[in-house]
């Protein structure tokens, strides 16, 4: 029998929550999806301004900032380009340790900037000493970095990297925290992050399609002197509009309703409790990997201790094991979704996105199924 779109929607919202562990997009609760059915309203009217004002209150708490939080109806890649067009004058140092930090580097070059990549092996992070040494050797005015590198499960020490960047003089730090915000402690104002961005579809546990950013006065001063900062991601326009509780371009209104519902959920849980829940899921995953290894199945975390993200784990398979794509296929047959490795890691690793609204109990069920799939 032919299945209508309405039938498919009902099936998706009634499916049991807790089996979708991609490292993005993450699983979205049915009540958050339901919130998207809110009515259409004029995006220049008072109803929209009231909604944006309400969203600002919650977003400022999530970002730990007193600055306004930009809401962009785009993917996070849009704000990556916006950060460079508004913040970089000439020469960029990109800290590259995976696919998404490499994307930041390529965007810089596509924008016509002189960009240099400071690369480390996949699975490694960048230390403050590395950055300090690199900043001494070149006349850089901007640094790009990914906080939580989703392709490798590496967490970079953003607070330390901020200190080094600012000590170097008139240098801005642009931070992609797409799989960090709402799952990993971030202190936007206290750490003096010049520009911080994230996307809706990771630890915030929202559908894809929104990006969020916080611009400090430092990058806005830069933007004023950059006539080629573009139109759609012009931070001066974002700043002017958000001060009036508006957006510079037509907003994805239905996603704003979902954001409103999810911010209420996050505030009810508290941000600190959310951080700890993510940390607990990460610890459980690492313990499971160690247990599997000690039991004769030689799994290993790709990221070393001290550089592991609380939101996503990249796990290396032993020689002779099924490929990462085969592991994900077998899990799919059991009703669970995880990810194979990214890029060159596709065959040798798999990834678990333990972020968003998942719990340790749900994760334990997933890990139990993985044991069965990986058993010789």
QUIQUI-V616078 format. One record per helix or strand of 3 or more residues. SS is the DSSP state (hx for helix, st for strand). FROM is the first residue (numbers start at 0). TO is the last residue. Records with the same first field share a line. If there is no record, write none. Layout:
SS->FROM-TO  FROM-TO
This chain:
hx->4-13  29-36  45-62  75-86  98-109  127-136  157-166  216-223  234-241  252-268  270-293  323-332  342-344  359-373
st->69-71  90-95  113-118  141-145  171-175  194-198  210-214  311-315  348-352
